[in-house]
Amino acid sequence: DSGVGYCFSRCNSVSLNKICESLDIEPPDEAGITKHQFIDMCNFQADIIDDRGIVDAPKPKTKNTRIVIPYYDEKGELYKNRFRDSVDGYDGQKFSWNYSRDKKPIIPYNLNKWGHSAPNGVLVEGETDVIALEHAGITNSLGFAGASTFNYTAHKKLIENVKDLFVWYEKDKASREFLKKVSVAKPDARVLSHKEYKDPCEFWVKSPDTMKDWFKKAIESAPLITEIIENEHDEERLKLLQGPHVKEF
């Protein structure tokens, strides 16, 4: 046990599966994740998860299970799959893409349900936040698989005609960069953030009964995105126009 602990403490990028393989032992069951675990831990409804096509799948080179999260394009056709490999990154990674077989660029999650000219919409980081918002009655949302995947050139046209656009702020460095990028594309966007819950999914898990009412009040008083990042210099913001290789629309 001390050897494994030492390895984790010194080399935290090494996956648990590789450590178990080197020691010729079976990895623990918690190294994977099933659809039922996903539903339970996020307080989701099974019919909503089924409707989104989320299913169990074998995890390659292990005896564990992971879940497949389909990404659909604007026409509602399957575009790409993302994989939830574990509950919390216990075995070295939490999410993955199959880049060896699918080199297509990343698109936002929930694109097939997004209203380009809707009265309002919410941008968040990740699939679970989109699904949590749906449970709370907020259906027009886009989930970006990490703040770095928002790209001005590719995504401006998705959000510029939404009358009232809101961006969820997770109060960390990556989320702040997300705000900066969105502010270039949509300067009149507004910011949502909760003092206790980092993201909509955590909000839904811990306080589902208050989430709907909180959103109604928060939307009325949400500050402008430019107010949150008002100290940024123009030249710094211009650098955010180009991001990673993502699909243009």
Salt bridges, closest charged atoms under 4 A:
GLU26 OE2 - LYS63 NZ 3.64
ASP50 OD1 - LYS35 NZ 2.81
ASP51 OD2 - LYS113 NZ 3.46
GLU74 OE2 - HIS116 NE2 2.72
ASP85 OD1 - ARG66 NH1 3.12
ASP91 OD2 - LYS59 NZ 1.87
ASP102 OD1 - LYS80 NZ 3.60
GLU127 OE2 - ARG82 NH1 2.88
GLU134 OE1 - ARG52 NH2 2.84
GLU160 OE1 - LYS156 NZ 2.59
GLU170 OE1 - LYS198 NZ 3.87
ASP172 OD2 - LYS198 NZ 3.63
GLU177 OE2 - LYS180 NZ 2.86
ASP188 OD1 - LYS186 NZ 3.53
GLU202 OE2 - LYS206 NZ 2.81
GLU232 OE2 - LYS180 NZ 3.55
